[in-house]
Amino acid sequence: MYLPQHFSVTDRAALFDLMRRFSFATLVSVHQGRPFATHMPFVADEQRNLLSSHIARANPQWTSFGQNEEVLVIFQGHHSFVSPTWYAQHPSVPTWNYLTVHAYGKPRIVDEPEAVQTLLRALVVQYEQTWTLEELPERYLQGMLKGLVAFEVEIGRLEGKFKLSQNRSKEDRQRVIAALEQSSNPTDRALAVAMRSTLGEG
């Protein structure tokens, strides 16, 4: 992606933190010569440098996984509109502030039954507090497993872009934060928190 230096984030811990907090991501690949995207949850394993998920077997995207081609997984964090009326400096134009991580790597299909169930358990544990995979009748579980393809993406490259008004003056950044904090939209307020934390605008 287009990544000006002042928006670039290379702190691996910060990038994995965003991927875990905003784990419903977009998988992008090339299928039969055309871009193809699927929206799905991922488990981001920093220690193993892996992303893992599963895809419907009826979805043709997985059939190109064995062609030694990279895929892109996009994790979108908080984002908000920024009005030029918030700035002290004029003239100015509208823009958008956002947090995003792009993860690139080669996918590998996981087909060993025990490994598939381990991957699915990790996904369930990430979101579910009370229900477990073991509650399913074995026959039902096996039927569901036939309808999906589990896979992992070994991360070869990470790009982080936290576009948070770093190209504006401190006064303008403070005014953007203040405007976002006053918004009725919780996403705006969450982005204000991210701006204070990332930019040290306490």
C-alpha positions as CSV (number, residue, x, y, z in Angstrom):
1,M,0.0,0.0,0.0
2,Y,1.0,3.6,-0.3
3,L,2.9,4.2,3.0
4,P,4.4,7.6,3.7
5,Q,7.1,7.4,6.3
6,H,5.3,9.6,8.9
7,F,2.3,7.2,8.9
8,S,4.4,4.0,8.9
9,V,4.4,1.7,12.0
10,T,7.0,-1.0,12.2
11,D,6.5,-2.0,15.9
12,R,5.7,-5.7,15.6
13,A,3.9,-5.9,18.9
14,A,1.7,-2.9,18.0
15,L,0.8,-4.5,14.6
16,F,-0.1,-7.9,16.2
17,D,-2.1,-6.1,18.8
18,L,-4.2,-4.4,16.1
19,M,-4.6,-7.7,14.3
20,R,-5.9,-9.4,17.4
21,R,-8.3,-6.6,18.4
22,F,-9.7,-6.2,14.9
23,S,-9.5,-9.9,13.9
24,F,-12.3,-9.9,11.3
25,A,-10.2,-9.2,8.2
26,T,-10.3,-9.3,4.4
27,L,-8.4,-12.0,2.6
28,V,-7.3,-10.9,-0.9
29,S,-5.8,-13.1,-3.5
30,V,-5.7,-13.6,-7.3
31,H,-8.1,-16.3,-8.5
32,Q,-8.1,-17.2,-12.2
33,G,-6.4,-14.0,-13.0
34,R,-8.8,-11.7,-11.1
35,P,-8.7,-10.2,-7.6
36,F,-10.8,-12.2,-5.2
37,A,-11.7,-11.2,-1.6
38,T,-13.3,-13.0,1.4
39,H,-14.2,-11.5,4.8
40,M,-13.4,-13.8,7.7
41,P,-12.0,-13.9,11.2
42,F,-8.3,-14.8,11.8
43,V,-6.2,-15.9,14.8
44,A,-2.9,-13.9,14.8
45,D,-0.1,-15.9,16.4
46,E,2.8,-13.6,17.0
47,Q,5.1,-16.4,18.4
48,R,4.6,-18.6,15.4
49,N,4.3,-15.7,12.9
50,L,1.1,-17.2,11.5
51,L,-2.5,-16.2,10.7
52,S,-5.0,-19.0,10.7
53,S,-8.6,-19.3,9.7
54,H,-11.0,-21.4,7.6
55,I,-13.0,-20.9,4.4
56,A,-16.1,-22.5,3.0
57,R,-15.1,-25.4,0.7
58,A,-17.7,-24.0,-1.8
59,N,-15.7,-20.8,-1.9
60,P,-13.3,-21.2,-4.9
61,Q,-10.6,-18.8,-3.4
62,W,-8.9,-21.6,-1.6
63,T,-8.3,-23.6,-4.8
64,S,-5.5,-21.2,-5.7
65,F,-3.7,-21.5,-2.4
66,G,-1.2,-24.1,-3.7
67,Q,0.1,-22.0,-6.5
68,N,3.0,-20.5,-4.5
69,E,1.4,-17.0,-4.7
70,E,1.2,-14.5,-1.9
71,V,-2.1,-13.4,-0.4
72,L,-2.9,-10.2,1.4
73,V,-4.9,-10.0,4.7
74,I,-6.2,-6.6,5.6
75,F,-7.0,-5.7,9.2
76,Q,-8.9,-2.5,9.5
77,G,-8.8,-0.7,12.9
78,H,-10.7,2.4,14.0
79,H,-11.3,5.1,11.3
80,S,-13.1,8.4,11.2
81,F,-13.7,11.4,9.0
82,V,-11.7,14.5,9.8
83,S,-13.3,17.8,9.0
84,P,-11.2,20.8,7.8
85,T,-13.3,23.0,10.2
86,W,-11.5,21.3,13.1
87,Y,-8.1,22.7,12.1
88,A,-6.6,26.0,13.2
89,Q,-4.7,26.2,9.9
90,H,-6.6,27.3,6.8
91,P,-7.2,26.6,4.0
92,S,-7.4,22.9,4.6
93,V,-9.4,20.0,3.1
94,P,-11.3,17.0,4.6
95,T,-9.5,13.7,5.1
96,W,-9.8,10.4,6.9
97,N,-7.8,9.1,9.8
98,Y,-7.4,5.3,10.3
99,L,-5.4,2.4,11.6
100,T,-4.7,-0.6,9.3
101,V,-2.3,-3.5,9.0
102,H,-1.6,-5.4,5.8
103,A,-0.1,-8.9,6.2
104,Y,1.4,-10.7,3.3
105,G,2.3,-14.3,3.1
106,K,1.8,-17.7,1.4
107,P,-1.2,-19.8,2.5
108,R,-0.9,-23.4,3.4
109,I,-3.9,-25.8,3.6
110,V,-4.2,-27.6,6.9
111,D,-5.8,-31.0,6.3
112,E,-4.6,-33.2,9.2
113,P,-7.9,-33.8,11.2
114,E,-6.4,-33.1,14.6
115,A,-4.6,-29.9,13.4
116,V,-7.9,-28.7,11.8
117,Q,-9.8,-29.1,15.0
118,T,-7.0,-27.4,17.0
119,L,-7.2,-24.4,14.5
120,L,-11.0,-24.3,14.9
121,R,-10.8,-24.4,18.7
122,A,-8.4,-21.4,18.7
123,L,-10.9,-19.5,16.6
124,V,-13.8,-20.4,19.0
125,V,-11.8,-19.5,22.1
126,Q,-10.9,-16.1,20.6
127,Y,-14.6,-15.1,20.6
128,E,-16.7,-17.5,22.7
129,Q,-16.7,-17.5,26.5
130,T,-19.1,-20.4,27.3
131,W,-19.5,-22.7,24.3
132,T,-16.8,-25.2,23.1
133,L,-16.4,-27.3,20.0
134,E,-16.7,-30.4,22.2
135,E,-20.4,-29.7,22.7
136,L,-21.2,-30.7,19.1
137,P,-22.3,-34.3,18.4
138,E,-19.4,-36.0,16.6
139,R,-21.4,-36.8,13.6
140,Y,-22.6,-33.2,13.2
141,L,-19.0,-31.9,13.7
142,Q,-17.6,-34.2,11.0
143,G,-20.3,-33.1,8.6
144,M,-19.4,-29.5,9.2
145,L,-15.7,-30.2,8.8
146,K,-16.4,-31.6,5.3
147,G,-17.7,-28.2,4.3
148,L,-14.7,-26.1,5.2
149,V,-11.0,-25.8,4.4
150,A,-8.6,-24.8,7.2
151,F,-5.5,-22.9,6.3
152,E,-2.6,-20.9,7.7
153,V,-0.7,-17.9,6.3
154,E,3.0,-17.7,7.2
155,I,3.6,-14.0,7.4
156,G,6.4,-12.8,5.2
157,R,5.8,-9.1,5.5
158,L,3.8,-6.7,7.6
159,E,2.9,-3.1,6.8
160,G,1.3,-0.9,9.4
161,K,-0.3,2.4,8.6
162,F,-1.6,4.6,11.4
163,K,-2.7,7.7,9.7
164,L,-3.4,10.0,12.7
165,S,-2.7,13.6,11.5
166,Q,1.0,13.2,12.0
167,N,1.4,15.6,9.0
168,R,-0.4,18.4,10.9
169,S,0.7,20.7,13.6
170,K,0.4,19.8,17.2
171,E,-2.4,22.3,17.6
172,D,-4.3,20.8,14.7
173,R,-3.8,17.3,16.1
174,Q,-5.1,18.4,19.5
175,R,-8.2,20.0,17.8
176,V,-8.9,16.8,15.8
177,I,-8.7,14.7,19.0
178,A,-11.0,17.1,20.8
179,A,-13.6,17.0,18.0
180,L,-13.5,13.2,17.9
181,E,-13.8,13.0,21.7
182,Q,-17.0,15.1,21.5
183,S,-18.6,12.9,18.9
184,S,-21.6,10.7,19.6
185,N,-20.0,7.9,17.5
186,P,-18.1,5.5,19.7
187,T,-15.7,4.7,16.8
188,D,-14.7,8.4,16.7
189,R,-14.1,8.4,20.4
190,A,-12.0,5.2,20.1
191,L,-9.9,6.8,17.4
192,A,-9.3,9.8,19.7
193,V,-8.0,7.4,22.3
194,A,-5.7,5.8,19.7
195,M,-4.4,9.2,18.6
196,R,-3.6,10.2,22.2
197,S,-1.8,6.9,22.8
198,T,0.1,6.7,19.5
199,L,1.1,10.3,19.3
200,G,1.6,10.9,23.0
201,E,-0.9,13.7,22.9
202,G,-1.9,13.4,26.5
